[in-house]
Amino acid sequence: MRTISRSRNTGFTLVELMVVLVIAGILAAIAYPAYTGHMQRSRRSDAIAALTAVMQAQERYRGNQSQYATSLVDINVDVSKVASHYQLSLTGVGNPPSFTSGYVVTATPLSTSPQATDIACKTLTMSMEGATPTYKSTGDPGNSGSDSDTSSLCWPK
């Protein structure tokens, strides 16, 4: 007795491939916004760490001098980790601004960085006046067109 064997084509049908593509598209649509949000929070944490490093370096500088440093170069702080996403600036406190009793250090996202789309925490500010540090941030989390105090959203508790 002779058996006839059918040759069977193995592979995927077009319908199966389309189902896989649809599933991959749905997963990508969910995962990509979560990933970008996580990266923004990560870069924001790097900026907060840089502001904290400036504060610590300022206190070391003040321990040896009669006033706080007037530039980031004077205190030798490495801000290379945040330099591609934030610009750090250092100003004195009071009117006229003076570095005798305190300073304000601000991290502002660069317009060329993906961090520029972080509308909740547009600026991160740490100020030291006397012996009291203050942490602030401004942003527009509701996308209303006007910035407000978002310190509770941006600074860790």
GIPE-V530221 format. One record per residue. N is the residue number from 1. RES is the residue in three letters. PHI is phi in radians with two decimals (NA if undefined). OMEGA is omega as a letter, one per 40 degrees, with the letter a starting at -180 (999 if undefined). D_CENTER is the distance of its C-alpha to the mean C-alpha in Angstrom with 1 decimal. Layout:
BEGIN
n=[N,N]
res=[RES,RES]
phi=[PHI,PHI]
omega=[OMEGA,OMEGA]
d_center=[D_CENTER,D_CENTER]
END
This chain:
BEGIN
n=[1,2,3,4,5,6,7,8,9,10,11,12,13,14,15,16,17,18,19,20,21,22,23,24,25,26,27,28,29,30,31,32,33,34,35,36,37,38,39,40,41,42,43,44,45,46,47,48,49,50,51,52,53,54,55,56,57,58,59,60,61,62,63,64,65,66,67,68,69,70,71,72,73,74,75,76,77,78,79,80,81,82,83,84,85,86,87,88,89,90,91,92,93,94,95,96,97,98,99,100,101,102,103,104,105,106,107,108,109,110,111,112,113,114,115,116,117,118,119,120,121,122,123,124,125,126,127,128,129,130,131,132,133,134,135,136,137,138,139,140,141,142,143,144,145,146,147,148,149,150,151,152,153,154,155,156,157]
res=[MET,ARG,THR,ILE,SER,ARG,SER,ARG,ASN,THR,GLY,PHE,THR,LEU,VAL,GLU,LEU,MET,VAL,VAL,LEU,VAL,ILE,ALA,GLY,ILE,LEU,ALA,ALA,ILE,ALA,TYR,PRO,ALA,TYR,THR,GLY,HIS,MET,GLN,ARG,SER,ARG,ARG,SER,ASP,ALA,ILE,ALA,ALA,LEU,THR,ALA,VAL,MET,GLN,ALA,GLN,GLU,ARG,TYR,ARG,GLY,ASN,GLN,SER,GLN,TYR,ALA,THR,SER,LEU,VAL,ASP,ILE,ASN,VAL,ASP,VAL,SER,LYS,VAL,ALA,SER,HIS,TYR,GLN,LEU,SER,LEU,THR,GLY,VAL,GLY,ASN,PRO,PRO,SER,PHE,THR,SER,GLY,TYR,VAL,VAL,THR,ALA,THR,PRO,LEU,SER,THR,SER,PRO,GLN,ALA,THR,ASP,ILE,ALA,CYS,LYS,THR,LEU,THR,MET,SER,MET,GLU,GLY,ALA,THR,PRO,THR,TYR,LYS,SER,THR,GLY,ASP,PRO,GLY,ASN,SER,GLY,SER,ASP,SER,ASP,THR,SER,SER,LEU,CYS,TRP,PRO,LYS]
phi=[NA,-1.89,-1.82,-1.75,-1.79,-1.58,-1.46,-1.89,-1.37,-1.87,2.58,-1.94,-1.45,-1.10,-1.11,-1.10,-1.12,-1.17,-1.09,-1.10,-1.10,-1.12,-1.11,-1.11,-1.13,-1.14,-1.10,-1.17,-1.15,-1.50,-1.30,-1.11,-1.08,-1.14,-1.13,-1.16,-1.12,-1.13,-1.14,-1.10,-1.13,-1.15,-1.15,-1.10,-1.12,-1.09,-1.16,-1.11,-1.11,-1.16,-1.10,-1.15,-1.11,-1.13,-1.06,-1.14,-1.16,-1.10,-1.17,-1.11,-1.11,-1.11,-1.12,-1.91,-2.17,-1.57,-2.64,-1.35,-1.15,-1.69,-2.58,-1.19,-1.15,-1.09,-1.72,0.96,-1.74,-1.46,-1.94,-1.13,-1.16,-1.87,-1.08,-1.43,-2.17,-2.31,-1.92,-1.70,-2.26,-2.21,-2.34,-1.44,-1.91,1.64,-2.31,-1.24,-1.02,-2.44,-1.71,-1.24,-1.90,2.99,-2.78,-2.28,-2.02,-2.20,-1.91,-2.07,-1.10,-1.30,-1.18,-1.55,-1.70,-1.09,-1.22,-1.11,-1.54,-1.37,-1.34,-1.29,-2.29,-1.20,-2.34,-2.04,-2.28,-2.19,-2.15,-2.21,-2.24,1.22,-2.12,-1.98,-1.43,-2.29,-2.01,-2.41,-2.68,-2.20,-3.06,-2.35,-1.10,-1.52,0.95,-1.55,1.80,-2.29,-1.39,-2.46,-1.25,-2.08,-1.01,-1.18,-1.48,-1.73,-1.68,-1.14,-1.55]
omega=[a,i,i,i,i,i,a,i,i,a,a,i,i,i,i,i,i,i,i,i,i,i,i,i,i,i,i,i,i,a,a,i,i,i,a,i,i,i,i,i,i,i,i,i,i,i,i,i,i,i,i,i,i,i,i,i,i,i,i,i,a,i,a,a,i,i,i,i,a,i,i,i,a,a,i,i,i,i,a,a,a,a,a,a,a,i,i,i,a,i,i,i,i,i,e,a,a,i,a,a,i,a,i,i,a,i,a,a,i,a,a,a,i,i,i,i,i,a,a,a,a,i,i,a,i,i,i,i,a,i,a,i,i,a,a,i,i,i,a,a,i,a,a,a,i,a,i,i,i,a,a,i,a,a,i,a,999]
d_center=[76.1,73.4,69.9,67.8,64.2,61.7,59.0,55.8,52.8,49.7,46.2,44.0,45.1,43.2,42.5,41.0,38.7,37.6,36.9,34.7,32.8,32.4,31.0,28.6,27.4,26.9,24.9,22.7,22.2,21.1,19.0,17.0,15.2,14.5,13.2,10.8,9.6,9.3,7.4,4.6,5.1,5.6,3.1,2.3,5.8,6.4,6.1,8.2,10.4,11.0,12.1,14.2,15.7,16.6,18.2,20.2,21.3,22.4,24.5,26.1,26.9,28.3,30.5,32.3,32.3,33.4,30.1,26.4,25.2,24.8,22.5,19.9,22.6,25.0,23.0,22.1,18.5,16.8,13.5,13.9,11.1,8.5,11.3,10.9,7.6,8.1,11.6,12.7,16.0,18.6,21.4,24.3,25.2,28.3,30.5,31.0,27.8,28.8,27.2,30.2,29.0,25.2,22.1,18.9,15.7,13.0,9.6,9.8,8.0,10.8,13.0,13.5,10.0,9.1,6.0,9.1,10.0,7.5,10.7,10.4,8.1,9.3,9.9,9.5,13.0,15.0,18.7,21.8,25.1,28.1,27.0,24.7,20.9,19.1,15.5,14.5,12.1,13.2,12.7,15.0,14.4,18.0,17.9,20.9,20.5,20.2,17.3,17.8,16.7,14.0,13.8,15.1,12.4,9.4,11.1,12.7,16.4]
END
